[in-house]
Every structure is written in structure tokens, then in C-alpha cells.
Amino acid sequence: MTLPAPLLTLAYYLAGEFHNRDQAIAEPVWYVPLKLWHRPTQFFRTDSLTLFAEQANVDTPDNPYRQRLLRLQYSPQQPDSLCGQYYAFHNPQAVKGAGQNPALLEKLTLDDLELLPGCTLDIQPQGSLAHPTGFIATPPPQAQCFFSYESKIRQVILGFEAYPTHFLSYDRGIDPETGQLLWGAMMGPYRYTKVQAYPI
């Protein structure tokens, strides 16, 4: 099945290796230097494109974290609109490091994935849908994203902007009981530069 051009463009903007070196140097109090990987996968290829994502501190690149899968597709509720759906892994350790070693993803099946129902994004093109210059992803109203990490329930407020050469992450971790911000884009988005593109 040939996927629509806007979906392919979105995936192309997202796929790659990124870093926020310039931001971390300019504002070291608020931003740690990170690497971010978005690796295309073969899941759900009949109607969507998926990316494996993880990140690592530049000082500890062999200890990546936040392994997740982002499925990009047209919204079932609004066929003319793009959306994103996140999945977790039942065994994150099995895919730890797949950003640098994508061979770790080859043996995975759908049984290895866990759907995260509230972890969704509405994705709007910038410019026209036929020729987008970028995409902005925001959570739907009242959406709440929860996931389990190290046997604890965590909550994250999701969001990103994707462009041909850079990626902005608005993800923020919060305490699910108090609503207090704990980590992430607390003083504005993490601004990543694409240093390597991956084929879709």
C-alpha cells in the first residue's frame, strides 16, 4: 500500500539522529546535552509509519532511556487529520540501545508492544497539507498520558514540532498526584538539530 505524501513527509522530518548541543551550551542550567534517535520500524506498515524513539545524555551515550514507539497515521475520527499514538515496550531492556543498534528491533512482534491509550497527539501541518514546511503535535483536550516505569506510574505531557532540519520536544514529566513538573521542557522546548537522516 502506498502511504499518502503528508504522512511520508512527517515521518521523514522525524526520522534521524538529533542533538541539542547548542542549546545545552547556551543554557546549561536548564538543558542537559542529549542525543535523540527516531528509528523507522516495520510495525503497522499497511496504514501508518512507526518510529522507535529513545534518548541519552551525551556523557553516557551507552545508557539510553525513555524507549517508546510512535505510530503516525491519519486519525480514525478525522480522516483528513494526522495523529500520533505512543506505545510502550513490555520489556524495555530488550530494546535498550536500539537507537544506535537498530538490529535489536528486528525480532520484535506486536506482542512486545503495549498500547498507551491516553498518549496521543493531534498533528497539524504548517503551510499546506500538500506541501508542509513543518508539523506541530499537541495532545487532544483532556488527554492524559500515563505509563509504568520501574514499577511506578508516571505521567507526561506530550508535544513536539518537526521540521526538515530540526525537532522541538515539549515533553514534560509531572507528578501524577500533585501535578508538579519533574523533568523535560520546563523552560521551553528542547531544541534538537538533525545530524543524520534515516530512510523511511
N, C-alpha and C positions, 0 to 999 in steps of 0.2 A: 504494500500500500504506500502510495506517495503522500507524504505529510504536507500540509499547507505551508506555504512560504513563510508567513509570520511566525509560525511555531519553530521552523528551522532557524530563522534569524535569531529568535530569542535564545535558543539552545546554543547557537554559535557564539553569541555575545557572552554567554555564561561559561562555556567550556574553556578550561585552561588552568594555568598556574598563575597565582597572583601574590603580590606582597604589598605591604603598606609602609615600606622603608622611609619614604619622605615624610609621611605624617608622624611616624614614631620619632624621627629625629627632631622634627619641629615642635612636637608636643609630647615629650617623654613622660610627663606626669600623668597624662590621660590615656595614652595609647601605647601598648606594648608592640614590638615588632613581630608581625605574624606572617606566615605563609598560609595560603589557602589553595586547595585543589578542588576543582569541579571536573570529575572524570565521567564521560559518557558511558552508559551501560546498555545492555541489550534487553532490559526489562520493558514490558508493555509496548513493544515496538509497533503493534498494529494500529494504535490510535494516539500515541504520545511518545515523548522522549524523556529519559530519566538521566539524572546526574548523581553520581556518588560525590559527597562533599565531606571534607574534613579539613582541619587546620592544625597548625603547630606554631609554637613560639620559635622564632628564628634561632634562639640559643639552644633549643632542644628539639631539632627537627625530627629526631627519631622517636619522639614521644607525642604523636598527634592525638587529637581528641575531637569530640563532637562529630562522630561518624553518623551520617544520615543520608537519606536518599530523597531527591526532589523530583517528582513527576510533573512534567509540563504537558498540558493538554488544553483543549477547548472545554469550557465549562459545560457540564451536563445541564445546568439550569439556564445558562445563557449561551447558546451555541455560537454566537458571534464574539464571545469574550474568552480571553485566555485565563488560565488559573494554574496554581501550583499546589501540589499535595505532598506533604512530607511523610516519610516512613522511617521507622527506627529498625535496628537490627536486633534480633533475639540474642545474638552473640556478637557484640561489638568487637571483642578481641579478635574474632576470626577475620575481620576486615581492617583492623588497625594497620595503618601504613599503606593502604591501597591507593592513596593519592600519589605516592611515589612508586608503588608497585601494583599496577592495575591487574596483574595476573591473579591477585587474591580474589578478584570479583568473578572470575570465570566459572567457578564451581558453585556459585550461589544459585538458589532457586527461590521461587516465590514463598516457599515455606520458611525461608530465612528472614522474611520481612514482617514488620509489624505496622499496620496502618495506624496513623495518629489522627483520629477524626477531626479534632479541632485545630490541627496545624495546617491551615490552608491559607492561600493568598489569592487575591484578585490582581491580575496583571494587566496594566494598561499600556499600550504603545504610545510613544512620544512621536509627534509628527503624524503621519497617516499609517493605517494598518498595513497598507500595501508596501510602504517604504518607511519603516520605523527608524528613527535615529537613536532610539533607546526604549527602555521599558521600566515602569515603576510598579513595584509589587507591594501591596498593603493588605493587612488582614481584613476580612469581611467584618461588618459590625457585629459586636458581641462574641466574636470568635475568641476562644481561649485555648492555647496550646500547652498541653501537659505531656510530660514523658517521664519515664523512670530512668534514673542514673545512679549507679552504686547503691541500689536498693532504696533510694529516696525519690519522692515525687518532685519534679522540677517544673517550672513554668517559664516560658519565653514569649516575648512579644516579637513577632517576626516582621521583616520588611527588607526590601533591597531595591537598588536601581542598577540596571545593567546597560552598558554601552560597549561599543566595539573595542575600546582600549582600556576601560576601567570598570570597576564594580564597587558599589557602595553598600555596606551592610548596616542595617538599623537594628539587628537582633540585640535584644536586651533580656538578660535573665532577671527574674524577680522572685521574691519570696512568695509562694502561693498563699501563705497565711496572712502576711502583713502588707503585701504589695510593694515592699521596699525593693529598689533597684539593687542588684548584686554585682552584675558584670555586663560587659558589652558596650554598646554605643551610648554611654551615659551622657556624654558631652557632644553628641553629634555622631554621624556615621563613621564607621571605619572605612577609609578610602584606599582601595586596593588598585594597583596598576597591574595589568596583564603582562606577564613576562614570557609566556608561552601559550599558544593556542593549541587546542586539541581538536582533531577532526570529529565531526558528528557521525 
